[in-house]
Amino acid sequence: MMQKTNIKPIIEVKDLHKSYGTNHVLDGFHLDLYEGENLVVMGKSGSGKSVMIKCLIGLEQSDSGSIIIMDKNMNDIHREDLDEIRTEVGFLFQGSALYDSMSVRENLEFPLRRHTKKFGVIEDTTPLVIEALENVGLANTINLMPNELSGGMKRRIALARTLILKPKIILYDEPTTGLDPITSKEIIMLMKSIQEKYKTSSIIITHDIDCARVIANRMILLIDGINYAEGTFAELSASKDPKIEAFFK
């Protein structure tokens, strides 16, 4: 695969370490994310995928290594700059993480009201809420509560809440986990259409091989805490390395 040596990554992770006691979850992991691409990071359960992505946005503190997002060093960043970064980096949580006591409208309004620096104080949020819901095909759910939504609908609403800030980067943590095959396929195609429409750069953490096949421009296999292998789906699926072959059987 051709390396993008002359293009500056929008995210750079170098020599990332994270341990819990004697469990070395990340042991020198690295990645580069380039503008406009979908980068899939695959690993077995417990391999450190979710830990890595939480380190990226400061939900977990790494033990050592560097994380650069849009030229900002995440290990040496002021609170104000961190809040600004988080308006440009959307995060789709594994469990959707909707606020149960808020309606769909209120869930989507929450980030708009929290990040007024980007958009200012918005008197009427309805057009932005409807636009975000239309992007995920659920405009008719605006007044529903989370307990009235299916699992797939919750995932879509969570994605709409991420999109409402119009981020440059989206981080997906296991976007198809817990969904039936048909709903999983719908979410995968929605992610693909969002990349095409908004030219987002995305890191997708998954162990779903069908998701990786459809959406990955490039893949990284996280094995033993490191970037064990990198390439396109076709390149990695053709490997004869037993550790790599195990992902594609």
N, C-alpha and C positions, 0 to 999 in steps of 0.2 A: 504494500500500500504506500502511496506517495505521502511523505511526511510534509507537514505544512510549516517548514522551517522558517519561511520568510514572513509568516503571518503571526501577529501577536495574539496570544490566547486571551479570551475574555475572562476566563478563570484559570489560574495556575496553582496547582497543589504540588508541593515538593517535600519529600522525605517526611511524610506525616506519621507520627507515632501516637498511639493511644492505648494505655493499658489499664486494666482493672485488677489490681493486685498482681498476681503472677500470670494473668491472662493477657497476652500481648495481641490485642485485637487488630490494631494497625501497626505495622512494623517496617515503615519506610515506604508507604504508599504514595504514588504520585499520579497526577492526571493533568491534561490540558483540555479545556473546552474552547472550541472556536465559534466565532459568530455564525449564527444561523444553522447550527448542526444539532442533531439529536444524538447524544452520547449515552449509550447504555452501559451501566456497570452491573455485572452479574457476579453472584457469589452464592455459596450455599447458605442456608439458615445459620445465623450466628457468626458469619464470616466478617462482619464489621461494616456492611454496606450502609445501614441506617446510621450507625455511629459516624461514619465518614461524612455523610450528607448533613448531619446535625452540626458537626464541627465547622462545616463551611459557613453556616450562618450564625454561629455563636451560641447555639443551643447546648452544645457540648464544648468543653475546652480541651484542645489537644495537648499532649504532653510536650511535643516538640514538632518542628517542621514549619513550613510557611504556607499560607493561604493568601493568594492575591486575587481579588475580585474587582474587575474594572479599575485596575491600577491602585486599589486600596489594599494595604496590608491588614488583614483581619486580626493579626496578633498584636497590632499596635495601632488601634483605631479608637477615636473618641466616640462617646455615646451618640452624639449628634450625627456623626458620619455613619455610624452603624445603622441608625434609624433611616438615614437616606438610602443606604445600600439596600435595606429591606424593602423599600418601595420599588426597587428595580429588580429584586429577586423574589419571585413568587415561590411558595412552598406548598405543595399538595401533600398533606399528611396521610399516612397509611390508613388511618381510620376516619378520614374526612374531617374530623374535629370541628363539626358545626356546634354552635351554641344552642343547646336544647331549649333554653328558655326564650330564644329569639326566633321570630319568623324568618322565612327565606329573605324577605326584603331587609330585615334588620341585620341578618348575618352579612349581607353584601354591603350594607351601609357602614358597618363597623370599621373596616379599614379606611374608608373615605373620611370618616370623622376622626380617626386616629392620626392619619397622615395628611394633615391640612397643608403642610409646607409644599407638597407637590401640586395639589389642585386648588389650594385656598379653601375658604369656607364655602361649601356648596349649599345654597338655599334649597334647591330642588334636586334631589339625588335620583329621582325616578327615571330620567332618560338613561343614566349610566347603569342603573340596576337592570332595566329592561334590556339594554344592549348586551350586558354580560350574560343575562339569562337566555337571550336569543342565540348567543354564540354556542350555548350548550343544548339548545333545543328545548328549554323548559320555562319559557316566558309565562306559562299559565300557572306556575307554582309560586308566584311572588308572595302570596298571602298565606301559604301553607306553613305548618310547623315541621321541624325535622322528624318528629315521630309519625308524620303522615307520609313520609317519603320512603321508597324502597332503597336498598343498598346502592344500586346503580344510580338512582336519582340523587342520593346524598353525595356520591362521588362527583357527579356533574355540577351540583350546586357548589361544592367545595372548589371545583375548578373555576366556576364562574366568579367566586369570591377572590380567587387568585388573579384572574384576568382583569378584574375591575380596576386595578391599579396600573394596568398596561405595562407589566414588567418586561424588561429586556431578557431576563433569564427566568426559567421555571425549573424547579427541582421537584421531581416526582418520586415519592417514596412508596414503592410497591403499589402502583396505581390500579392493578387488577386483582389484588389479593382479596379473597372472600367473595368474588363475583362469579356468577355462572358464565359458561363459555360464550353465550350470545352477548351478554352485557359486557363482558371483557372485550370482545371484539369491537363493540360500539365505542367503548372508552378509548381503545387503541386508535381507532379511526378518527375520533374526535381530537386526540392529541396530535395526530398527523396533520389534520386540517388546521389546527391552531398554529402549528409551526409554519405551514404554508401561507396562512393569512397574515400573521403578525411578524413573521421572520424571527421568531424567538430562538434563543439558544437554550437547550435543555439537557439536564442530566437526569436519566431515568434509572432508578434503582429497582431491579426486578430479578426474580428467578423464573419468570414466565418466558419460556423460549419462543412461544408464538408472538408475544409482544416484541421481543428483541428482533425477530425475523422481519416483522412489518415495519418497525419504527426506527431501527438503528441505522444511522449513517456510519457509525463507528462503535466498536464495543471494547470494553475492558473487562477482563476476568480477574476478580479479586480472590486470590488464593493465598493462604498462609500470611495474610496481612499485607501483601504487596500487589502491585500491578504485575500479575504473572504473565499475562498475554494481552495483546492489543491488535485490533484489525477490524476488517469488515466482517459481517456475519458469514459470508461465503468463505473468507480466508480462514476464520477460526473453526468453522464447521468442517473444513477439509483437513484440519490438523490431525496428525497421528500421535500426538502427545497424549498419553492416557489421562492426565489430569484435565486436559482440554476436552478430549473426547467425551468425558463423563457428563459434560453439560449438554451434549447434543444427542444423547442416546434416548 
